[in-house]
Amino acid sequence: MSELVDLRSDTLTRPTPAMRAAMADAVVGDDVYGEDPTVRHLEERVAEMLGHEAALFTPTGSMANVLAVRTLVGVGQEILCESRAHIARAELGAHAAYTGLTMRTWTSSDGSIDLPAIRGLYAPDMGPFFVPTAAIAVENTHNFAGGAVLPIEDLQALREYVDSVGVAVHMDGARIWNAHVATGTPLADYGRTADVMAVCLSKGLGAPIGSLVVGAQDAIEESRVWRKRMGGGMRQVGVLAAAGLHALDHHIDRLADDHSHARLIAEAVGVDPASVATNIVVFERPDAARCVAAAGEQGIRLSAVGPTSVRLVTHLDVDRAGAERAARVLASI
Ligand SMILES: *Cc1c(COP(=O)(O)O)cnc(C)c1O
């Protein structure tokens, strides 16, 4: 059997030798005391890239999402999101468990912002009977909708709407870097459409761990307290922040390669490559688990993300030859 091509997720990347060298050389201190210069540098840099005041380093994207959302939504309030959003489907109910919020969803096949649906769902505060809407969450790129990019025009229209009714926007930007590379839209333009964001360094950017909450100074200070409360205060964590800084320097532009590999494999599974915006392809099979098993037998690892939905994700550890091999195998099964 030829070498494994692991397309289950872009979280599978391992730190490169150059990234490991940057980690080994990191200047560190105790970050709970605010004394780790490498973490501070990373937080300042990411905040500036996204056009916000401040940022907070977290171990995971899920924690960044929980911290960000809880700055906007209180106990017994609701957040609206698309029905396949990561915050709704893939965080094990964390927002309900920790924050005490509820969610209602709209559904769009490409994960896009359906403003008429959002207007229909929006509930103003009508006293102690109905759940009031406090925020809208958007996901850019949208994971389970096949890495779809939210057009900046749609985000700006949502911004205008939320400002008119007085609610806030959270952007799950785990893969905002992919959206930026795919469209050329400046990161800060995306950033300006949201009150708070969560971004990941451990997906396509290839860091072993690390995400950030991004937002206004007061939201980040509040998140710093809650991160500690949740047990997420970390000490000489500059060794990990250094991996993130290295990723920002060296692994953003190359995401374009992942996108072209995804289009190449898409064609082999019968998905129109023009519909693949970034590094994720979601396709339908009558039995997703069987398809995943058949591909696995030939060294191509995929994941089932629903009874009939299969997902593949390209990343730093899959080169052109690997993408071509995956395309050949998948076309034959
Ligand atoms: C991966 C991901 C996250 C965060 O996941 P963690 O595994 O907790 O780091 C959040 N949102 C989206 C859309 C993701 O794909």
The ligand as an SDF file (V2000), in Angstrom:
LIG
                    3D

 15 15  0  0  0  0  0  0  0  0999 V2000
  -11.6830   23.6290   14.2400 C   0  0  0  0  0  0  0  0  0  0  0  0
  -12.7210   24.6620   14.3690 C   0  0  0  0  0  0  0  0  0  0  0  0
  -12.9090   25.3400   15.5750 C   0  0  0  0  0  0  0  0  0  0  0  0
  -12.1060   25.0830   16.8400 C   0  0  0  0  0  0  0  0  0  0  0  0
  -11.7800   23.7960   17.0820 O   0  0  0  0  0  0  0  0  0  0  0  0
  -10.7610   23.2970   18.2100 P   0  0  0  0  0  0  0  0  0  0  0  0
  -10.5630   21.8970   17.8160 O   0  0  0  0  0  0  0  0  0  0  0  0
  -11.4370   23.4930   19.5000 O   0  0  0  0  0  0  0  0  0  0  0  0
   -9.5090   24.1180   18.1100 O   0  0  0  0  0  0  0  0  0  0  0  0
  -13.8740   26.3240   15.6100 C   0  0  0  0  0  0  0  0  0  0  0  0
  -14.5930   26.6140   14.5210 N   0  0  0  0  0  0  0  0  0  0  0  0
  -14.4330   26.0000   13.3530 C   0  0  0  0  0  0  0  0  0  0  0  0
  -15.2470   26.4210   12.1820 C   0  0  0  0  0  0  0  0  0  0  0  0
  -13.4990   24.9940   13.2330 C   0  0  0  0  0  0  0  0  0  0  0  0
  -13.3450   24.3740   12.0620 O   0  0  0  0  0  0  0  0  0  0  0  0
  1  2  1  0
  2  3  1  0
  2 14  2  0
  3  4  1  0
  3 10  2  0
  4  5  1  0
  5  6  1  0
  6  7  2  0
  6  8  1  0
  6  9  1  0
 10 11  1  0
 11 12  2  0
 12 13  1  0
 12 14  1  0
 14 15  1  0
M  END
$$$$
